[in-house]
Amino acid sequence: MQLSFKNRIALNYIITTGLLILVVFSATYSIVKFTVYKHIDENLMIEIQDHLKEIKVENKKVILMDAEEWEEREHNSVDVNPVFVQFLDLNKKIIEKSPNLKNEKLVFHESKDHYELFDTKLLGNKIRQIQVPLHLKSKKIGYLIIAMSLSDSAKVLKNLLDTLLISFPIILVLLFLIARFFAGRSIKPINAIINTSKVITKDNLKTRIPLPKSRDELYTLSKTINSLLNRIEDAIEREKQFTSDASHELRTPLTVIKGTLEVLIRKPRDNKEYEEKINYCINEVDHLNTLVDQLLLMARFENQHHNINTESVYLNSLILDVLNLNSEKISTKNIDVKFDAVADCYIQSDNFLVITILRNIISNAIKYTNNGGHILIFLLKQNDSIVCKIKDDGIGIAKGDLEAILNPFFRSNSTDHPEIKGTGLGLSIVKRTTELLNIKFKIESKLDVGTTVTLTFNENKKTL
């Protein structure tokens, strides 16, 4: 059975606390037992010393203790821990013993050392015993055995052990309930996270997890999840906007083509008019193809990390290739293009993506440069970097639009220049591609003055 998080916290707490209590209880029992035994052992040693002093010789006979002394001792002894005394000769036969032994006798243990304290039994009851040799004028005359009952002490220790064993599980149960209560209070923010997560859907991304008052780990978790929700909401909003804009941009050329063709079939036309309308439709189809290609490229960046095919890229050649591809447009607009490269420049990157970047930037420069304008392309080395600058003297971009032009489908002042066709995706693709390839991208522009785009590449040291 899978325990809840709250119960697991409580269980882990009582396991740790239970082990600690077990150690404390064991130490307590051991200390009490040690103290009890120490007290008994001290009394036994005192008894030994007292009895050894009482040995005497009268009429050439060894006197151990007379009857009156035994009776007096018996009378004054404490019943809690009665003392048993027994004298033996050298053959281990009993000479004298205390009256409280009655018909019983203390057993001499050969395996025990002299003055060694040990536990044994008398009539089934535990006793603490010590046995020592008797000497008179340096002559060994027998043995003295002294024992003290452990019955009451054992009963006290047993009661203590029973109390500890009974209280241990009760304490654990109480600790579990208390720990479970406080664990429930501690994980309230987690319950808030769960409840908030249940109401969050793709149509309801505004709800956020309330932040706990204490700035602990749960506060950090809640804040992190809220940040994640913010990013998800932004991503979904961008996706919705992208889908809406893409649908609009695709529908526009299709509507134009459809309208043109409907006009053509309404009545017979001459060949020149047919040719004019068909060429117009072809231009719109080309625009549509460009738009689809750019949308597909954007989708690749949105849906998965692009697989970068790293190789040695010759920038000088790529720039010349892009200029050749746009030579007809350059010639049509009579634009003066100057390409200045002080050296052969190589980088280690993805050839397809780099040429995509250059095509978008250079085609934009051509598109937004007036007839008879100028475009300057510089390629130079600076320290360990290669800098490519593409500068035009075209219509420029308003200062307030410089950040917005990097968003998909945004076109600055498109209504003021309806003759300039575009999708508004070029710079957005450039921005994402440069980020992917770790290329520094910077755009500067001034309205009616021109635009300068700067690309900074990491140089490939292995030049060809």
C-alpha positions, 0 to 999 in steps of 0.5 A: 500500500502506497502511503501518502506524502504526509504519512511518509513524512510522519513515518520517517520522523517517528523512525528517527525519533523512535531510534533516538528514544530507544537509545535513551531508554536503553541508556536509562535502563543501563544506568539504573542497573549499573547504579543498583549493582554498584550499590550492592557491590559496595555493600558486599565489599563492606561486609567482606571487610567487616567479617575479615576483621572479626576472625580471632583465636581463643584457647587455641581455637579459631573463633569466627563469630559467636551466636549472639553476634549472629543474632544481633546482625540478623536482627539489625539487617535490612530485609530489602537486601538480606546478607548471607554469610558462610565460612568454609574450611580449606576442604570447602566444608561449612564451618559457620553460616548466618542463621538466615540461610537456615537449611540452605547453603551458599555454593563455592564456585571454583571457576570464579576468582577471589574477590570476583563479584558475580550473580548466582541463585539461592532457592531459585532467587537471584543473589549477588555473591563474592568469595574470598580466602581467609588468612590468620597470621599469613596462614590460609585457614579457609574461605568466606562467602558473602551474598546479597539477595537481588530479588527486590533489585531485580523486581525494580529493574523488571518494573522499569524495563516493563514500563519502558517497553510499554511506554515505547509503542505508546510514545511512538503512536502519539509521536506519529499522530503529532508528526502527521498533524504538523506534516499536514500543516507543513504541506498545505502549500503542496495541496495548494499547488495540487488544487491550482494545477487541477484548475489550470487548462489550456483555456485557463492559464491565468491562475497562479499558486499562492506563495507561502509566507515563509520563504522556504523551499516550498516558497521557491517551488511555488515561485518556480512553478508560477514562472513556468506557468508564465512561460507556458502562457506566453508560449501558447499566446505566441503560438496562437498569435503565430497561427492566426498571423500565418493563416492570415498571411497564407489566405491573402495571396490565395484570395488574390489569386482566386479573385484574379482567376475569377475575373479572367473567366467572367468574359473572354480576354485578349492574350496580353491581358491573360498573360498579364494576369497569369504573370501576376498570379505566378508572382503571388504563387512565388510569394506564397512559396516563400512564405511557406518555406519560411513558415516551415523553417520557423516550425522547425525551430518551434517544435524541435532543436535544429540538428546543426551540421557543423563544418568549415564555412567560407563566408566570402563565398557565401556572401558572393553566392547570395549576391549572385542570387539577387543580381537581377533585383540589384540590376533592376533597382540599379543598386550599387553594391560594394563587398569589401573583404580584407581576408579569407574568413572561415567559421565552424558552423552550419552552412545551410543556416548561415546562408539562410541568415545572409540571404534574409539580411541581404535581400532585406537590404536590397528590398528596402533600398531605393532605386540607385541606392548603395549597399556596403558589405564589410567582412573583417577580422577583429581579435578572435572574431569575424565581423560582417556588416551589411549597411544600406541607405534605404528607407530605414526603420523607426526607432520604436519598431526596432525591437518589434521587427524581430517578431514574426509577421511584423513589418515596419511602416508597411502601409507607407510602402505598399509596393514593397512585398514581404512576409515579416518573417525574415528578421525573426528567422535571423534572430532565432538562427543566430541564437542557435548558432551563437552568432551575435546579431545587432541591428541599427537603423534610422528612418530615411537614413538607412540600416546597418546589420552586424554579425559577429562570428567565432573564427575558425582557426583552421583556414583553408 
